[in-house]
Amino acid sequence: MADRRSVLVIGQAQSFEDMKLHLQKAADIELHHVESSAADEMKKAHMDIMIVESGGDHEQTCALLESLSAAHPDSILLLLSPKKPDPDKLIQYMNFGVRDILTNDDSPEAILQKAIGLINRRAAAGQAGDARIGKIACFFSAKGGVGKTFLAVTAGRWISRSPGARTILVDLDLQFGDMDLYVGANSIQTLEDLAEEIRNNSGRISDFIIDTHVHQVSPSLHLLSAPLAPEKAETIDAETILKLLKALKKRYDFVLVDTSAVLGDLTLSVFDKADRVFLVVDDEVPAIKNAGQTHQLLKKMNYPENKVEFVINGYSSQFSVDEETLMKVLTRKPYARIPASPAVRESINQGFDLVEKNPGDPAAQGIFQFAQKLAAEAGIQLSTGKPAGSTSSGGLWAKTRKLFAGK
């Protein structure tokens, strides 16, 4: 027999009695009641589902929802309302943690069963994920053009193909990030909008807030885009980003972060929270020199030796720096060497997914081996199977269309 779930109705006694009549056959539900004025007394009681009756005062309803959401983060909050609220109020309610609305036209039993299903899935996901907590990997280069963005995106594509490996790409190259270009995303929601939403909610980051700002590349691969205009980067602070990364680790198995080329407060703060920091280089001497200097700086800042790794991109027999010089500058064996391939530039400029179109390409295979190694550290074995439901479209021109549309 299924576990019985405790449901608390907060509001008028008549509403409670009416709901009891609707739920006579719901054997898996234990129904309880408390008046709105006594809701604060429930802060220590655990309830699986809380149904808050919407009063005449919208602000008071919001204050009650916010209080309950903070006191009972594991409970599912539902709102009981005479009719569907207008869009602005609905968004406010959702931001305060409401997962669904009950009206006179809805079946209470159907919505409660939906909420119970959510609780059961959450519990199952928690049990399945106990052995692995989300991992953050950062990709950095003090010189542009070395391929770190393509490496991060393609690694994300490979990792997200495996069951139980939900992955999100986070573009923290806030002024000139173009991860959205690499996946053909055309969503107008960006990190700028998300940061503002977080500030408007006193630093709270709900599932709803995250879900309404990510672009779904595929069901298991999501993206948080950089702002569309460089000047908007100034509106995003390190504290907000760190709160966001903490929330993302609870929802995703892998958080892959593309950083700017500047070792500022934001980048270093993200490095602090990351499980892995990958310094990406190609065969140009300035890139190798800068990576070596970055590594030495992070050592002086007491970063663990096994946290910071090198990845050599575009490696071939014609690599312009000999092995002895390379190792002298880097001082350690690289984590991975990604083979050179003309298909990389083609996939970027023409807007196609190299993993999907040509998974056997040397660069695609090299990144697969890199991703396989990274995933293995989290106890995940990568699959080469196709992901379902990709929503990529447009490649190079997706971002250009948005910019010229003034969005």
N, C-alpha and C positions, 0 to 999 in steps of 0.2 A: 504494500500500500504506500502511496506517495506520502512524503512528509506533509504535515499540516502547516500552513503558513499563517502567521499572525498578521491581521489587518486592523489598523486603527483608523476609525472615522473621527475626524476632528471637526466639530460643528454642531448643528442643532440636533436634538434628540429625534425629531421627526424624520430628518434625513437618514439617520441611523436605522430607524424602524422600517422605513421604506426600503432601504438596501437589504435589510435582513429578509424581507419578503422575496426579493429577487434572488437571494442566495441560499434558499432552503435546500437545494440539491447539491450545493457545493461542499462536499464532504472534506475537501482538503483545505478549507479556509476557516480560521478562527476569527470571528469578528468582535471587535472591541470599540468602545466609544468614549470620548471625552469632549467636553465643551471647549470651544476655542479659547476661552479665558483661562482654562487650566492646562493649556498645551505645554507651557513651560515646565510643568511638573513631570512631563513625560521624558525629559531629557536623558534620564538614566535607564529608561526602559527600552529594550530592543524590540522593534517591530519590523517585519519583513517589508510591509507595504503601509504607507500612510496616505490616507485620502483627506485632503484639506478642502472643506467647503468654502467656496468663495463668498466673502461677505460683501456688504455694500461699499466698503472702503477699499479701493484698489491698493493704496499705499500700505494699509494694515495687512492686507493679504500677502503682499510682497515681503513685508517685514517678517511675518510668521513663516513663510516659506524659506526665507533666507536663514532664519534661526534654526528651523528643523533640519534643513540641509546640512548646516554646519555641525549640529549635534548628532545627527544620524546619517553619516556619509554612506553607510552600507544599505540604507533603506531605499525603497523605490517610492518616490513622491508622485502622487496623482492629484489632480485638482477636480473638485466637483463644482460645476458651474451650471446655471440655468440654461445657458446657450454658449456656443463657441465664442470665445473672446475675439476682439479685433486683432489684426496682425501685430500691431505694436505691443499690445498687452501680452499676446501669446509669446512673443520673443522674450519679454521680460520674465514671464513665468518660467519659460524654458531655461533662461539663464540662472534662475534661482533653484534649478534642479528638478523641475516638473518634467516627468517623462511622458505623460499623456493626460488628456482631458476627458472627464466623464460629464455628459449632459443628459437631459431628459430623453434624448433620442437614442442614447447608447445603451448597450447591454452591459450592466456592471460585471456580470459573470465573465463575459468575453474579454473585457479589458483587464480584469483581475487575473484571468488565466494567462493573458499575454504578459503581464507583469511577473507572474510566477515563473513563466518560461524564461524570462530574462534573468531572474534570480538563479534559476537552475543552471543556465548556460554560464553565468558568471562564476558560480561555484565550480563547475566542471573545468572552466578555463583556468581558475586558480589552482586546482589540483594538478592539471596537466602542466602548468607553468612553474610549479614549485621548484623544479630542478634547474630552471633557467630564468633569470630576470633579464629584462631588456638590456642590451649592450649599446653603448654609444661609441661610434668610430668617427674620427675627424680626419679630413683630408686637407692638407696645407701645403702651400708652396709660396716662397717669397718672390717668385718670378712667375708671371703669367705665361700661358701657352704651353704648359708642360703636360696637360691632359688630366688634371686632377678631377675636374667636373665629370668628364666622360668616364673616368675610372669609378667614381662614386656612384653615378647613375647606373652604369652597366653592372657593377657589383650588386646594386639593389635589385636590378632586374633578375639576376641569377638567383639571389638568395630568396626572393619572394616567390619563386616557383615551387618551393618546397612546402609541404603541409606544415602548419604551425610555425611559419616564419614570417609573420606580418612585419613589414618593413616600411619605414617612412624616410623620405629624403627631405632634409632641412637645408634651405639655401641661406646661409649666413654671410654670403658675400653681398652685404645689404645694399651697396651702391650699384654694383654692376653684375649681380648674380644672374645666371641664365640657365639654371636647371630646368625651368619650364620649357625653354627652347629645346632642350635635349629629349624631353619626353612628349613634346607636342601638346603641352597643356594650354588651354585657353581660358582658364578660370580667372576672374577678375579679383578674387580674394587673395590677399597676400599676408605676409608676416606683419606688415604695417597695420592692417585691419585687425588682425588677431591680437597684437599687442594693445591696441586701443580698447578692444573688447575686454581684455583681461584687466586693464586699468579701470574701466567703467564698472567692473564687478569686484572691486576692492582686492584684486589679486587672485580671485578664485578662478580656477580653470576646470570647467565641467566637461564631460564627454560631449555635450551638445555644442559647446563653444569650439572645441577642436573639430568636431565633425563638419561644422558649417564653414570651416576655413581651409580644409585640406582638399586637394585635387586628387581624385581617384584615378590613378594610371591604370590599375587593375584592382580587383577586390583585395589583394594582399599587398599592393604597393601604392603608397600615397605620397603626396608631395606638399610641402609648405613652401610657397614661392617667396622670393625676395621682392621688395617693393618695386613698383613699376618706374618710379622716378628716383634718381640718386639722392635728392635732398630729403626724401622721406626716411632715409636711414637714420637721421638724427633723432627721430621720434621713438626709436627702439632702444631701450636700455638693457644693460647686462643683467640686472636683477630679474626683469621680466623673462628674458630668455632662459635663465637658469631655472626659474619656476616652471617654464614650459617644458624644458628638457626632462625635468623630474616627472612631470605628468606624462610625457610621451613614453618614458621608460616603463610605465605601468601598463601602457596600452599596446606597445609594439615590442617585438623580439629584437629588432635592430633599428637604431636611429643613426642614419648616415648623414653626417654634417659636412657640407662644403663651406669652407671659410674664405675670408678675404685674404689678400696677400700682405696684410699688415698685422704685426704682433701687438695689437692694442689690448686694452683692458677686456673687451668683449671676447676676443679670440683666446686670450690666456685663461679667462674664466671658464670658457667652454672646454679648453684643454684640461683644466683641473677636474672637471666632471666626467671627462671621457674615459672609456676603458682602453682605447687605442688611439694614438695620434700617428697618422701616416704622412711622412714628409715625401712628397712626390717630386721626382727629378726626371729630366730627359738627358740627351747627350750634349747639351750646351753647358759650357764651363760656368757661366754665371749661375745657372740653376743649381749645379752641383756645389759650387762654393757657398751659395746662400743656404742650402740645405745643411751643409756641414756646420756652418756658423749657428744656424737655428738649433741644431742638435746639441752643440756645445753650450749654448745659452740655457736650454732646458735642463741640461745636466747640472749647471750651476744653480738652477732653481730647484734642484732636488727632485726632479721628476724620476720615477722609477725607471731603471734601465730597460725593462721589458715593455714599457708603455709606449715608447717612441720608436717607430720603425721607419725604414726607408723603402720606397717602392720605385723601381727604375722603369720608366715608361718609354715605349718606342725602342726597345732593345733589339739589336741585330748584330750581325757579324761586321757591319760597317759602322758600328758605334764609334763616335769620333774621339772618345776618351778611353785610353787603354786601361786595362783592369787594375794594374798596379797603382796608377794615379787615382783612379776611382776609389779604391779601397783606402788609400792614404787619406783622402779628403773625408770620406764617410766614416772611416774608422771601424766599420762593422759590416757584416754580410747583410745584404738587403733582404727584406721580408719576401719580396716577389720581384720578378722581372717580367714585364709585359711586352710580348713581341711587337715589333713594328708592323703596321698593316695600312695600305692605302684606303682600305674599306672604312677606317675610323673617320677620316675626313669626309668621305662620301656620306656616311650615315648621319653625320652632324649637318652637313649642308643640304642634303636631300630629305632629311627628316624621317629616316626609317630606323627601326629598332634592329641593331646588328645581331642581337641575341636571337630575335625572332626570324630574321631573314637569312642569316648565315652563321649559325652557332658554331660551325666548324672553322670559322676564320681564326687565324693565329692569335689575333688580339682578343677576340671573344673567348677563345679557349684559355688564354693566359689570365684573363680576368676571372674566368670560371675557377681556375685553380687558386687564384688569390681569394675569391669569395668562399671557396670550399674550405680553405685553411682558416679563414676568419669565422665561418659558421661552426667549424669543428670545435673551436674554443668555447662555444656555447652549447655544445652537445648536439648540434644539428647536422644531419647529413643532407647535402644538397641533392635535389632532384633536377634532371635535365628536361623534365616534362614541360608542356606548354601551360602557361597560366591562362585562366579563363577570364573573359570579359574585359580585355584591354580597352581603354577609352582614349588612347593617344590619337592625336590628329594634328597634322599641319606642319610639324617640324619647324624649320627656320622661320616661317611666316606667322606662326601662332602668336609669338610675342610682338612682332612688328605690327600685326593687325590691331592688337590691343593698344599699342602706343599711339598709332595714328588715329585710332578711334577716340582717343582722349579718355580712356577708361582707366 
